[in-house]
């Protein structure tokens, strides 16, 4: 029997906040691109929530759109 990856690796997806920059930075690469769902080990719903939070943080200038 397999375990749910999201429960073992990441906290539940509904606790994602765009102001939690340290947590969001763990899921972007050095070029400021979002990592894929397979690499982060999240469910599709969790990945969508993370993408939404990263986009909001970028809009609020908390995260960069690109790295130089």
N, CA, C, O and CB atoms as a CASP TS submission, in Angstrom:
PFRMAT TS
TARGET T0000
AUTHOR 0000-0000-0000
METHOD Language model
MODEL 1
PARENT N/A
ATOM      1  N   UNK     1       0.839  -1.172   0.000  1.00  0.00           N
ATOM      2  CA  UNK     1       0.000   0.000   0.000  1.00  0.00           C
ATOM      3  C   UNK     1       0.892   1.247   0.000  1.00  0.00           C
ATOM      4  O   UNK     1       1.862   1.315   0.756  1.00  0.00           O
ATOM      5  CB  UNK     1      -0.959  -0.009   1.219  1.00  0.00           C
ATOM      6  N   UNK     2       0.574   2.217  -0.831  1.00  0.00           N
ATOM      7  CA  UNK     2       1.386   3.427  -0.917  1.00  0.00           C
ATOM      8  C   UNK     2       0.806   4.519  -0.029  1.00  0.00           C
ATOM      9  O   UNK     2      -0.392   4.549   0.252  1.00  0.00           O
ATOM     10  CB  UNK     2       1.480   3.915  -2.371  1.00  0.00           C
ATOM     11  N   UNK     3       1.677   5.403   0.399  1.00  0.00           N
ATOM     12  CA  UNK     3       1.244   6.529   1.213  1.00  0.00           C
ATOM     13  C   UNK     3       1.082   7.752   0.328  1.00  0.00           C
ATOM     14  O   UNK     3       1.681   7.845  -0.743  1.00  0.00           O
ATOM     15  CB  UNK     3       2.246   6.807   2.355  1.00  0.00           C
ATOM     16  N   UNK     4       0.272   8.680   0.785  1.00  0.00           N
ATOM     17  CA  UNK     4       0.084   9.921   0.060  1.00  0.00           C
ATOM     18  C   UNK     4       1.362  10.744   0.157  1.00  0.00           C
ATOM     19  O   UNK     4       1.809  11.058   1.260  1.00  0.00           O
ATOM     20  CB  UNK     4      -1.132  10.710   0.609  1.00  0.00           C
ATOM     21  N   UNK     5       1.954  11.095  -0.976  1.00  0.00           N
ATOM     22  CA  UNK     5       3.213  11.832  -0.989  1.00  0.00           C
ATOM     23  C   UNK     5       3.083  13.180  -0.290  1.00  0.00           C
ATOM     24  O   UNK     5       3.978  13.598   0.444  1.00  0.00           O
ATOM     25  CB  UNK     5       3.688  12.034  -2.417  1.00  0.00           C
ATOM     26  N   UNK     6       1.966  13.853  -0.525  1.00  0.00           N
ATOM     27  CA  UNK     6       1.809  15.196   0.021  1.00  0.00           C
ATOM     28  C   UNK     6       1.807  15.179   1.547  1.00  0.00           C
ATOM     29  O   UNK     6       2.322  16.104   2.176  1.00  0.00           O
ATOM     30  CB  UNK     6       0.520  15.830  -0.496  1.00  0.00           C
ATOM     31  N   UNK     7       1.245  14.157   2.137  1.00  0.00           N
ATOM     32  CA  UNK     7       1.195  14.095   3.589  1.00  0.00           C
ATOM     33  C   UNK     7       2.558  13.772   4.173  1.00  0.00           C
ATOM     34  O   UNK     7       2.870  14.212   5.279  1.00  0.00           O
ATOM     35  CB  UNK     7       0.178  13.065   4.040  1.00  0.00           C
ATOM     36  N   UNK     8       3.370  13.019   3.461  1.00  0.00           N
ATOM     37  CA  UNK     8       4.668  12.636   4.001  1.00  0.00           C
ATOM     38  C   UNK     8       5.752  13.662   3.715  1.00  0.00           C
ATOM     39  O   UNK     8       6.677  13.810   4.514  1.00  0.00           O
ATOM     40  CB  UNK     8       5.078  11.306   3.443  1.00  0.00           C
ATOM     41  N   UNK     9       5.664  14.373   2.601  1.00  0.00           N
ATOM     42  CA  UNK     9       6.721  15.303   2.219  1.00  0.00           C
ATOM     43  C   UNK     9       6.365  16.743   2.568  1.00  0.00           C
ATOM     44  O   UNK     9       7.180  17.455   3.155  1.00  0.00           O
ATOM     45  CB  UNK     9       7.005  15.187   0.734  1.00  0.00           C
ATOM     46  N   UNK    10       5.181  17.173   2.220  1.00  0.00           N
ATOM     47  CA  UNK    10       4.797  18.568   2.368  1.00  0.00           C
ATOM     48  C   UNK    10       3.589  18.709   3.282  1.00  0.00           C
ATOM     49  O   UNK    10       2.780  17.788   3.389  1.00  0.00           O
ATOM     50  CB  UNK    10       4.499  19.184   1.008  1.00  0.00           C
ATOM     51  N   UNK    11       3.464  19.847   3.938  1.00  0.00           N
ATOM     52  CA  UNK    11       2.256  20.104   4.716  1.00  0.00           C
ATOM     53  C   UNK    11       1.051  20.209   3.784  1.00  0.00           C
ATOM     54  O   UNK    11       1.225  20.330   2.571  1.00  0.00           O
ATOM     55  CB  UNK    11       2.408  21.396   5.555  1.00  0.00           C
ATOM     56  N   UNK    12      -0.144  20.166   4.315  1.00  0.00           N
ATOM     57  CA  UNK    12      -1.333  20.246   3.462  1.00  0.00           C
ATOM     58  C   UNK    12      -1.333  21.500   2.593  1.00  0.00           C
ATOM     59  O   UNK    12      -0.836  22.552   2.994  1.00  0.00           O
ATOM     60  CB  UNK    12      -2.591  20.217   4.317  1.00  0.00           C
ATOM     61  N   UNK    13      -1.895  21.367   1.404  1.00  0.00           N
ATOM     62  CA  UNK    13      -1.845  22.443   0.420  1.00  0.00           C
ATOM     63  C   UNK    13      -2.698  23.642   0.800  1.00  0.00           C
ATOM     64  O   UNK    13      -2.458  24.737   0.292  1.00  0.00           O
ATOM     65  CB  UNK    13      -2.283  21.927  -0.915  1.00  0.00           C
ATOM     66  N   UNK    14      -3.677  23.482   1.668  1.00  0.00           N
ATOM     67  CA  UNK    14      -4.556  24.603   1.974  1.00  0.00           C
ATOM     68  C   UNK    14      -3.927  25.587   2.962  1.00  0.00           C
ATOM     69  O   UNK    14      -4.551  26.596   3.288  1.00  0.00           O
ATOM     70  CB  UNK    14      -5.867  24.089   2.528  1.00  0.00           C
ATOM     71  N   UNK    15      -2.712  25.324   3.447  1.00  0.00           N
ATOM     72  CA  UNK    15      -2.027  26.231   4.364  1.00  0.00           C
ATOM     73  C   UNK    15      -0.968  27.062   3.651  1.00  0.00           C
ATOM     74  O   UNK    15      -0.030  27.538   4.290  1.00  0.00           O
ATOM     75  CB  UNK    15      -1.391  25.447   5.499  1.00  0.00           C
ATOM     76  N   UNK    16      -1.096  27.241   2.362  1.00  0.00           N
ATOM     77  CA  UNK    16      -0.106  27.977   1.588  1.00  0.00           C
ATOM     78  C   UNK    16      -0.436  29.461   1.648  1.00  0.00           C
ATOM     79  O   UNK    16      -1.578  29.871   1.437  1.00  0.00           O
ATOM     80  CB  UNK    16      -0.060  27.479   0.117  1.00  0.00           C
ATOM     81  N   UNK    17       0.590  30.258   1.943  1.00  0.00           N
ATOM     82  CA  UNK    17       0.404  31.695   2.025  1.00  0.00           C
ATOM     83  C   UNK    17       1.443  32.365   1.139  1.00  0.00           C
ATOM     84  O   UNK    17       2.616  31.995   1.169  1.00  0.00           O
ATOM     85  CB  UNK    17       0.512  32.196   3.494  1.00  0.00           C
ATOM     86  N   UNK    18       1.023  33.340   0.355  1.00  0.00           N
ATOM     87  CA  UNK    18       1.956  33.996  -0.551  1.00  0.00           C
ATOM     88  C   UNK    18       2.984  34.831   0.201  1.00  0.00           C
ATOM     89  O   UNK    18       4.002  35.215  -0.375  1.00  0.00           O
ATOM     90  CB  UNK    18       1.202  34.870  -1.533  1.00  0.00           C
ATOM     91  N   UNK    19       2.737  35.118   1.474  1.00  0.00           N
ATOM     92  CA  UNK    19       3.680  35.907   2.273  1.00  0.00           C
ATOM     93  C   UNK    19       4.771  35.047   2.904  1.00  0.00           C
ATOM     94  O   UNK    19       5.731  35.581   3.460  1.00  0.00           O
ATOM     95  CB  UNK    19       2.935  36.658   3.360  1.00  0.00           C
ATOM     96  N   UNK    20       4.638  33.734   2.826  1.00  0.00           N
ATOM     97  CA  UNK    20       5.638  32.822   3.378  1.00  0.00           C
ATOM     98  C   UNK    20       6.722  32.592   2.322  1.00  0.00           C
ATOM     99  O   UNK    20       6.740  31.565   1.643  1.00  0.00           O
ATOM    100  CB  UNK    20       4.984  31.463   3.820  1.00  0.00           C
ATOM    101  N   UNK    21       7.610  33.554   2.199  1.00  0.00           N
ATOM    102  CA  UNK    21       8.599  33.565   1.128  1.00  0.00           C
ATOM    103  C   UNK    21       9.578  32.403   1.234  1.00  0.00           C
ATOM    104  O   UNK    21       9.948  31.819   0.215  1.00  0.00           O
ATOM    105  CB  UNK    21       9.356  34.872   1.138  1.00  0.00           C
ATOM    106  N   UNK    22      10.002  32.059   2.434  1.00  0.00           N
ATOM    107  CA  UNK    22      10.970  30.967   2.595  1.00  0.00           C
ATOM    108  C   UNK    22      10.412  29.652   2.074  1.00  0.00           C
ATOM    109  O   UNK    22      11.131  28.887   1.431  1.00  0.00           O
ATOM    110  CB  UNK    22      11.368  30.817   4.065  1.00  0.00           C
ATOM    111  N   UNK    23       9.159  29.384   2.339  1.00  0.00           N
ATOM    112  CA  UNK    23       8.537  28.144   1.862  1.00  0.00           C
ATOM    113  C   UNK    23       8.383  28.159   0.343  1.00  0.00           C
ATOM    114  O   UNK    23       8.576  27.138  -0.317  1.00  0.00           O
ATOM    115  CB  UNK    23       7.165  27.938   2.529  1.00  0.00           C
ATOM    116  N   UNK    24       8.036  29.313  -0.204  1.00  0.00           N
ATOM    117  CA  UNK    24       7.875  29.409  -1.653  1.00  0.00           C
ATOM    118  C   UNK    24       9.217  29.278  -2.369  1.00  0.00           C
ATOM    119  O   UNK    24       9.285  28.689  -3.447  1.00  0.00           O
ATOM    120  CB  UNK    24       7.209  30.734  -2.026  1.00  0.00           C
ATOM    121  N   UNK    25      10.272  29.815  -1.789  1.00  0.00           N
ATOM    122  CA  UNK    25      11.599  29.734  -2.419  1.00  0.00           C
ATOM    123  C   UNK    25      12.113  28.305  -2.493  1.00  0.00           C
ATOM    124  O   UNK    25      12.964  27.995  -3.326  1.00  0.00           O
ATOM    125  CB  UNK    25      12.597  30.592  -1.657  1.00  0.00           C
ATOM    126  N   UNK    26      11.609  27.437  -1.635  1.00  0.00           N
ATOM    127  CA  UNK    26      12.010  26.033  -1.704  1.00  0.00           C
ATOM    128  C   UNK    26      11.490  25.356  -2.966  1.00  0.00           C
ATOM    129  O   UNK    26      11.985  24.296  -3.348  1.00  0.00           O
ATOM    130  CB  UNK    26      11.513  25.286  -0.476  1.00  0.00           C
ATOM    131  N   UNK    27      10.502  25.954  -3.612  1.00  0.00           N
ATOM    132  CA  UNK    27       9.870  25.339  -4.777  1.00  0.00           C
ATOM    133  C   UNK    27      10.114  26.114  -6.062  1.00  0.00           C
ATOM    134  O   UNK    27       9.402  25.918  -7.047  1.00  0.00           O
ATOM    135  CB  UNK    27       8.394  25.210  -4.545  1.00  0.00           C
ATOM    136  N   UNK    28      11.110  26.992  -6.065  1.00  0.00           N
ATOM    137  CA  UNK    28      11.530  27.629  -7.308  1.00  0.00           C
ATOM    138  C   UNK    28      13.020  27.359  -7.492  1.00  0.00           C
ATOM    139  O   UNK    28      13.760  27.249  -6.514  1.00  0.00           O
ATOM    140  CB  UNK    28      11.226  29.170  -7.297  1.00  0.00           C
ATOM    141  N   UNK    29      13.453  27.255  -8.734  1.00  0.00           N
ATOM    142  CA  UNK    29      14.860  26.956  -9.009  1.00  0.00           C
ATOM    143  C   UNK    29      15.680  28.250  -8.988  1.00  0.00           C
ATOM    144  O   UNK    29      15.106  29.327  -8.829  1.00  0.00           O
ATOM    145  CB  UNK    29      15.013  26.233 -10.380  1.00  0.00           C
ATOM    146  N   UNK    30      16.988  28.172  -9.144  1.00  0.00           N
ATOM    147  CA  UNK    30      17.827  29.384  -9.092  1.00  0.00           C
ATOM    148  C   UNK    30      17.502  30.426 -10.160  1.00  0.00           C
ATOM    149  O   UNK    30      17.891  31.586 -10.029  1.00  0.00           O
ATOM    150  CB  UNK    30      19.265  28.997  -9.225  1.00  0.00           C
ATOM    151  N   UNK    31      16.802  30.028 -11.203  1.00  0.00           N
ATOM    152  CA  UNK    31      16.409  30.967 -12.250  1.00  0.00           C
ATOM    153  C   UNK    31      15.019  31.539 -12.003  1.00  0.00           C
ATOM    154  O   UNK    31      14.448  32.181 -12.885  1.00  0.00           O
ATOM    155  CB  UNK    31      16.454  30.287 -13.607  1.00  0.00           C
ATOM    156  N   UNK    32      14.474  31.313 -10.824  1.00  0.00           N
ATOM    157  CA  UNK    32      13.167  31.828 -10.384  1.00  0.00           C
ATOM    158  C   UNK    32      12.006  31.181 -11.132  1.00  0.00           C
ATOM    159  O   UNK    32      10.947  31.793 -11.266  1.00  0.00           O
ATOM    160  CB  UNK    32      13.111  33.337 -10.571  1.00  0.00           C
ATOM    161  N   UNK    33      12.186  29.961 -11.618  1.00  0.00           N
ATOM    162  CA  UNK    33      11.092  29.234 -12.260  1.00  0.00           C
ATOM    163  C   UNK    33      10.517  28.223 -11.284  1.00  0.00           C
ATOM    164  O   UNK    33      11.244  27.649 -10.473  1.00  0.00           O
ATOM    165  CB  UNK    33      11.575  28.531 -13.554  1.00  0.00           C
ATOM    166  N   UNK    34       9.220  28.007 -11.363  1.00  0.00           N
ATOM    167  CA  UNK    34       8.564  27.041 -10.487  1.00  0.00           C
ATOM    168  C   UNK    34       8.987  25.623 -10.847  1.00  0.00           C
ATOM    169  O   UNK    34       9.122  25.287 -12.023  1.00  0.00           O
ATOM    170  CB  UNK    34       7.036  27.180 -10.577  1.00  0.00           C
ATOM    171  N   UNK    35       9.194  24.803  -9.840  1.00  0.00           N
ATOM    172  CA  UNK    35       9.540  23.403 -10.072  1.00  0.00           C
ATOM    173  C   UNK    35       8.276  22.617 -10.390  1.00  0.00           C
ATOM    174  O   UNK    35       7.177  22.986  -9.977  1.00  0.00           O
ATOM    175  CB  UNK    35      10.267  22.798  -8.842  1.00  0.00           C
ATOM    176  N   UNK    36       8.448  21.547 -11.118  1.00  0.00           N
ATOM    177  CA  UNK    36       7.332  20.716 -11.515  1.00  0.00           C
ATOM    178  C   UNK    36       6.762  19.896 -10.367  1.00  0.00           C
ATOM    179  O   UNK    36       7.391  19.736  -9.321  1.00  0.00           O
ATOM    180  CB  UNK    36       7.752  19.807 -12.618  1.00  0.00           C
ATOM    181  N   UNK    37       5.579  19.392 -10.581  1.00  0.00           N
ATOM    182  CA  UNK    37       4.873  18.627  -9.562  1.00  0.00           C
ATOM    183  C   UNK    37       5.601  17.341  -9.212  1.00  0.00           C
ATOM    184  O   UNK    37       5.617  16.937  -8.050  1.00  0.00           O
ATOM    185  CB  UNK    37       3.471  18.311 -10.026  1.00  0.00           C
ATOM    186  N   UNK    38       6.196  16.702 -10.188  1.00  0.00           N
ATOM    187  CA  UNK    38       6.925  15.457  -9.910  1.00  0.00           C
ATOM    188  C   UNK    38       8.151  15.710  -9.047  1.00  0.00           C
ATOM    189  O   UNK    38       8.512  14.886  -8.207  1.00  0.00           O
ATOM    190  CB  UNK    38       7.343  14.780 -11.216  1.00  0.00           C
ATOM    191  N   UNK    39       8.771  16.824  -9.254  1.00  0.00           N
ATOM    192  CA  UNK    39       9.974  17.150  -8.476  1.00  0.00           C
ATOM    193  C   UNK    39       9.632  17.560  -7.048  1.00  0.00           C
ATOM    194  O   UNK    39      10.368  17.231  -6.118  1.00  0.00           O
ATOM    195  CB  UNK    39      10.756  18.269  -9.159  1.00  0.00           C
ATOM    196  N   UNK    40       8.527  18.272  -6.867  1.00  0.00           N
ATOM    197  CA  UNK    40       8.148  18.718  -5.530  1.00  0.00           C
ATOM    198  C   UNK    40       7.408  17.640  -4.759  1.00  0.00           C
ATOM    199  O   UNK    40       7.362  17.682  -3.530  1.00  0.00           O
ATOM    200  CB  UNK    40       7.293  19.960  -5.617  1.00  0.00           C
ATOM    201  N   UNK    41       6.825  16.668  -5.467  1.00  0.00           N
ATOM    202  CA  UNK    41       6.109  15.589  -4.804  1.00  0.00           C
ATOM    203  C   UNK    41       4.725  15.975  -4.331  1.00  0.00           C
ATOM    204  O   UNK    41       4.174  15.324  -3.443  1.00  0.00           O
ATOM    205  CB  UNK    41       6.897  15.105  -3.653  1.00  0.00           C
ATOM    206  N   UNK    42       4.152  17.019  -4.905  1.00  0.00           N
ATOM    207  CA  UNK    42       2.822  17.470  -4.502  1.00  0.00           C
ATOM    208  C   UNK    42       1.746  16.849  -5.371  1.00  0.00           C
ATOM    209  O   UNK    42       2.011  16.318  -6.450  1.00  0.00           O
ATOM    210  CB  UNK    42       2.731  18.990  -4.567  1.00  0.00           C
ATOM    211  N   UNK    43       0.545  16.930  -4.876  1.00  0.00           N
ATOM    212  CA  UNK    43      -0.596  16.536  -5.687  1.00  0.00           C
ATOM    213  C   UNK    43      -0.876  17.664  -6.680  1.00  0.00           C
ATOM    214  O   UNK    43      -0.301  18.746  -6.569  1.00  0.00           O
ATOM    215  CB  UNK    43      -1.855  16.229  -4.796  1.00  0.00           C
ATOM    216  N   UNK    44      -1.745  17.416  -7.634  1.00  0.00           N
ATOM    217  CA  UNK    44      -2.072  18.436  -8.626  1.00  0.00           C
ATOM    218  C   UNK    44      -2.712  19.653  -7.961  1.00  0.00           C
ATOM    219  O   UNK    44      -2.404  20.791  -8.314  1.00  0.00           O
ATOM    220  CB  UNK    44      -3.012  17.861  -9.697  1.00  0.00           C
ATOM    221  N   UNK    45      -3.591  19.414  -7.009  1.00  0.00           N
ATOM    222  CA  UNK    45      -4.248  20.521  -6.305  1.00  0.00           C
ATOM    223  C   UNK    45      -3.230  21.338  -5.511  1.00  0.00           C
ATOM    224  O   UNK    45      -3.279  22.568  -5.520  1.00  0.00           O
ATOM    225  CB  UNK    45      -5.348  19.986  -5.366  1.00  0.00           C
ATOM    226  N   UNK    46      -2.324  20.670  -4.837  1.00  0.00           N
ATOM    227  CA  UNK    46      -1.296  21.369  -4.079  1.00  0.00           C
ATOM    228  C   UNK    46      -0.390  22.189  -4.969  1.00  0.00           C
ATOM    229  O   UNK    46      -0.004  23.302  -4.613  1.00  0.00           O
ATOM    230  CB  UNK    46      -0.478  20.390  -3.290  1.00  0.00           C
ATOM    231  N   UNK    47      -0.045  21.642  -6.134  1.00  0.00           N
ATOM    232  CA  UNK    47       0.812  22.361  -7.072  1.00  0.00           C
ATOM    233  C   UNK    47       0.098  23.593  -7.620  1.00  0.00           C
ATOM    234  O   UNK    47       0.724  24.637  -7.799  1.00  0.00           O
ATOM    235  CB  UNK    47       1.241  21.441  -8.223  1.00  0.00           C
ATOM    236  N   UNK    48      -1.192  23.487  -7.886  1.00  0.00           N
ATOM    237  CA  UNK    48      -1.953  24.654  -8.350  1.00  0.00           C
ATOM    238  C   UNK    48      -1.976  25.742  -7.286  1.00  0.00           C
ATOM    239  O   UNK    48      -1.834  26.924  -7.598  1.00  0.00           O
ATOM    240  CB  UNK    48      -3.391  24.250  -8.721  1.00  0.00           C
ATOM    241  N   UNK    49      -2.155  25.345  -6.033  1.00  0.00           N
ATOM    242  CA  UNK    49      -2.168  26.323  -4.948  1.00  0.00           C
ATOM    243  C   UNK    49      -0.803  26.988  -4.789  1.00  0.00           C
ATOM    244  O   UNK    49      -0.722  28.193  -4.552  1.00  0.00           O
ATOM    245  CB  UNK    49      -2.584  25.655  -3.633  1.00  0.00           C
ATOM    246  N   UNK    50       0.265  26.210  -4.917  1.00  0.00           N
ATOM    247  CA  UNK    50       1.600  26.789  -4.846  1.00  0.00           C
ATOM    248  C   UNK    50       1.842  27.735  -6.012  1.00  0.00           C
ATOM    249  O   UNK    50       2.421  28.805  -5.824  1.00  0.00           O
ATOM    250  CB  UNK    50       2.660  25.689  -4.829  1.00  0.00           C
ATOM    251  N   UNK    51       1.415  27.363  -7.200  1.00  0.00           N
ATOM    252  CA  UNK    51       1.590  28.233  -8.362  1.00  0.00           C
ATOM    253  C   UNK    51       0.855  29.552  -8.152  1.00  0.00           C
ATOM    254  O   UNK    51       1.381  30.618  -8.472  1.00  0.00           O
ATOM    255  CB  UNK    51       1.087  27.537  -9.644  1.00  0.00           C
ATOM    256  N   UNK    52      -0.346  29.482  -7.620  1.00  0.00           N
ATOM    257  CA  UNK    52      -1.127  30.693  -7.357  1.00  0.00           C
ATOM    258  C   UNK    52      -0.419  31.570  -6.323  1.00  0.00           C
ATOM    259  O   UNK    52      -0.364  32.790  -6.478  1.00  0.00           O
ATOM    260  CB  UNK    52      -2.548  30.328  -6.868  1.00  0.00           C
ATOM    261  N   UNK    53       0.121  30.956  -5.275  1.00  0.00           N
ATOM    262  CA  UNK    53       0.818  31.713  -4.234  1.00  0.00           C
ATOM    263  C   UNK    53       2.095  32.352  -4.781  1.00  0.00           C
ATOM    264  O   UNK    53       2.408  33.495  -4.446  1.00  0.00           O
ATOM    265  CB  UNK    53       1.153  30.802  -3.044  1.00  0.00           C
ATOM    266  N   UNK    54       2.829  31.625  -5.616  1.00  0.00           N
ATOM    267  CA  UNK    54       4.052  32.178  -6.201  1.00  0.00           C
ATOM    268  C   UNK    54       3.716  33.347  -7.118  1.00  0.00           C
ATOM    269  O   UNK    54       4.413  34.361  -7.106  1.00  0.00           O
ATOM    270  CB  UNK    54       4.825  31.093  -6.980  1.00  0.00           C
ATOM    271  N   UNK    55       2.668  33.218  -7.904  1.00  0.00           N
ATOM    272  CA  UNK    55       2.273  34.306  -8.797  1.00  0.00           C
ATOM    273  C   UNK    55       1.829  35.532  -8.016  1.00  0.00           C
ATOM    274  O   UNK    55       2.125  36.659  -8.415  1.00  0.00           O
ATOM    275  CB  UNK    55       1.154  33.850  -9.726  1.00  0.00           C
ATOM    276  N   UNK    56       1.126  35.332  -6.915  1.00  0.00           N
ATOM    277  CA  UNK    56       0.725  36.463  -6.073  1.00  0.00           C
ATOM    278  C   UNK    56       1.936  37.128  -5.437  1.00  0.00           C
ATOM    279  O   UNK    56       2.009  38.356  -5.374  1.00  0.00           O
ATOM    280  CB  UNK    56      -0.250  36.004  -4.986  1.00  0.00           C
ATOM    281  N   UNK    57       2.884  36.332  -4.965  1.00  0.00           N
ATOM    282  CA  UNK    57       4.092  36.888  -4.356  1.00  0.00           C
ATOM    283  C   UNK    57       4.901  37.675  -5.383  1.00  0.00           C
ATOM    284  O   UNK    57       5.486  38.706  -5.050  1.00  0.00           O
ATOM    285  CB  UNK    57       4.954  35.768  -3.745  1.00  0.00           C
ATOM    286  N   UNK    58       4.941  37.205  -6.614  1.00  0.00           N
ATOM    287  CA  UNK    58       5.647  37.939  -7.660  1.00  0.00           C
ATOM    288  C   UNK    58       4.957  39.263  -7.943  1.00  0.00           C
ATOM    289  O   UNK    58       5.620  40.287  -8.106  1.00  0.00           O
ATOM    290  CB  UNK    58       5.736  37.103  -8.941  1.00  0.00           C
ATOM    291  N   UNK    59       3.645  39.250  -8.003  1.00  0.00           N
ATOM    292  CA  UNK    59       2.883  40.466  -8.274  1.00  0.00           C
ATOM    293  C   UNK    59       3.089  41.492  -7.166  1.00  0.00           C
ATOM    294  O   UNK    59       3.147  42.692  -7.437  1.00  0.00           O
ATOM    295  CB  UNK    59       1.391  40.142  -8.426  1.00  0.00           C
ATOM    296  N   UNK    60       3.199  41.033  -5.923  1.00  0.00           N
ATOM    297  CA  UNK    60       3.409  41.925  -4.781  1.00  0.00           C
ATOM    298  C   UNK    60       4.891  42.272  -4.593  1.00  0.00           C
ATOM    299  O   UNK    60       5.244  42.942  -3.622  1.00  0.00           O
ATOM    300  CB  UNK    60       2.860  41.282  -3.508  1.00  0.00           C
ATOM    301  N   UNK    61       5.754  41.830  -5.501  1.00  0.00           N
ATOM    302  CA  UNK    61       7.199  42.085  -5.493  1.00  0.00           C
ATOM    303  C   UNK    61       7.895  41.454  -4.298  1.00  0.00           C
ATOM    304  O   UNK    61       8.905  41.976  -3.826  1.00  0.00           O
ATOM    305  CB  UNK    61       7.463  43.575  -5.501  1.00  0.00           C
ATOM    306  N   UNK    62       7.370  40.338  -3.801  1.00  0.00           N
ATOM    307  CA  UNK    62       8.031  39.600  -2.730  1.00  0.00           C
ATOM    308  C   UNK    62       9.008  38.582  -3.300  1.00  0.00           C
ATOM    309  O   UNK    62       9.989  38.221  -2.650  1.00  0.00           O
ATOM    310  CB  UNK    62       6.997  38.903  -1.842  1.00  0.00           C
ATOM    311  N   UNK    63       8.735  38.122  -4.516  1.00  0.00           N
ATOM    312  CA  UNK    63       9.619  37.203  -5.237  1.00  0.00           C
ATOM    313  C   UNK    63       9.931  37.808  -6.602  1.00  0.00           C
ATOM    314  O   UNK    63       9.097  38.521  -7.159  1.00  0.00           O
ATOM    315  CB  UNK    63       8.967  35.782  -5.387  1.00  0.00           C
ATOM    316  N   UNK    64      11.111  37.541  -7.148  1.00  0.00           N
ATOM    317  CA  UNK    64      11.433  38.075  -8.475  1.00  0.00           C
ATOM    318  C   UNK    64      10.770  37.248  -9.581  1.00  0.00           C
ATOM    319  O   UNK    64      10.522  36.054  -9.416  1.00  0.00           O
ATOM    320  CB  UNK    64      12.957  38.105  -8.683  1.00  0.00           C
ATOM    321  N   UNK    65      10.493  37.901 -10.697  1.00  0.00           N
ATOM    322  CA  UNK    65       9.992  37.174 -11.861  1.00  0.00           C
ATOM    323  C   UNK    65      11.127  36.380 -12.505  1.00  0.00           C
ATOM    324  O   UNK    65      10.931  35.240 -12.926  1.00  0.00           O
ATOM    325  CB  UNK    65       9.361  38.147 -12.887  1.00  0.00           C
ATOM    326  N   UNK    66      12.316  36.985 -12.580  1.00  0.00           N
ATOM    327  CA  UNK    66      13.494  36.315 -13.135  1.00  0.00           C
ATOM    328  C   UNK    66      14.704  36.669 -12.283  1.00  0.00           C
ATOM    329  O   UNK    66      14.698  37.668 -11.563  1.00  0.00           O
ATOM    330  CB  UNK    66      13.727  36.719 -14.625  1.00  0.00           C
ATOM    331  N   UNK    67      15.744  35.842 -12.372  1.00  0.00           N
ATOM    332  CA  UNK    67      17.020  36.144 -11.728  1.00  0.00           C
ATOM    333  C   UNK    67      17.976  36.639 -12.797  1.00  0.00           C
ATOM    334  O   UNK    67      17.918  36.187 -13.940  1.00  0.00           O
ATOM    335  CB  UNK    67      17.603  34.894 -10.985  1.00  0.00           C
ATOM    336  N   UNK    68      18.829  37.537 -12.447  1.00  0.00           N
ATOM    337  CA  UNK    68      19.802  38.075 -13.410  1.00  0.00           C
ATOM    338  C   UNK    68      21.046  37.255 -13.411  1.00  0.00           C
ATOM    339  O   UNK    68      21.981  37.550 -14.156  1.00  0.00           O
ATOM    340  CB  UNK    68      20.144  39.523 -13.102  1.00  0.00           C
TER
END
